[in-house]
């Protein structure tokens, strides 16, 4: 692989929060307050997007849209989006401290990347207020990227827009998109990277696409693990990922 100047990581499901469960719980609880219980699949499909865009996407899903009309006698509107978002935001801020553990291999891999002179950036679907909770906890656990950028820093144009990546490149003074790797655990991450023109890498274990806790994943048989890893890899490849790695340490092999 050509000389890489920066690796830009996602947060939940990629470097922290194995399985990306904090957003899932928050979205489910927010929608339940309005009489709708979304499925895990419905919640995870838009994962990685700006949270309010995530809500719009879910409300636009056929089953949820029909349920909304059934419950409310009308189609949803932007007031509904904002109301659900406020509940989701409150729930997220409450539970985030319990979902900030750094994933396996992250600290060691980042240390080795830095030894090679590679800068460590990051993007997220979380807001600044949410990141103010996550970042200090991650730091206590040994993970500190050189920079993090939320949608708030780019006029709320989150994924799949490429602007958070470009902001990272600007602040880290990276010379070319060809010298950047974007690493994530959702289809939105891959689309963000593709739209920015950088190298895209999907992480399998502990990803939102896989959707298992660490204990659940470890409890699978070897055959089940192989099947699940292949399923997740196929999702990333269909989204256009350049590479797929089993866990974060796989980055070192790519380089």
Steps between C-alpha positions, in 0.01 A plus 500: 500500500619855422637720778213581734499831687181461704251240618154634586298279731133493585412479870205284618537146366846569359724620783258500796168336595540143370195427284392866492221464757460849648328647192284190453359521853440875472313478169282213618403682821434826315266339247326299772393825665296563184344154499730336245752227575753485214684178427875474554542476123302822445709682759834376372443553128569879503763472775788744472292787362444830679251402770214723382547370143493151646156573647371640170624187323326272748174694477519461123518120524181339374402308814577785739332756274183291486503450876538873552189570289314226685597644840459869417252517214746697286844477344804613698650846465809692609348583838475126563862453391615766746287363783639149457850641469472685831401178676775304326761763590398498867512120512839492328656751738371295795642166388819597314730460803407130505585453131844658466731203555783485246483197270771230491822575305420871462761645736781275382423557133474877538833507687671313216343729239630803686847341517493500120420870498138447397251757630181378667176680420138408565143571393174413671123515484496632857459868581762713678308464827504122468869497410576706811392190692668235282841660441617533863395142581681366193808699603493344848493161328800581280348620174564858390482590131674816385165647398129433505240667280123481550225611261470820709834612354379473139158670508339171609578342164590162644541169323482407222624851418883510491552826687606354835780317320603818320502688833730233641729533200511877536578497873751215472659660193475191282624552145262276300185290529707218353702493821204460734327187632148522644412216738143432613237245596195615302391545139484876572870494591589336171285744302658792684844374402403431139349847466823649631712298259707334773584133560212333686529214749218316677554332839318174565525409869304721737340690213148636476453292187576184702301619801624258766635570846848362557360215711240413235763493228737285705215257573447426130634178356794526261265430209259773614786747537622431147148544362445827690837640396422421138159665528651819641778501241241474223312802639818711496599383152155579363538851644829536311759435772855469368602264780339306782688401817403267782602745772694825532837325514442395139591856400865426575498215248344726236780752547 
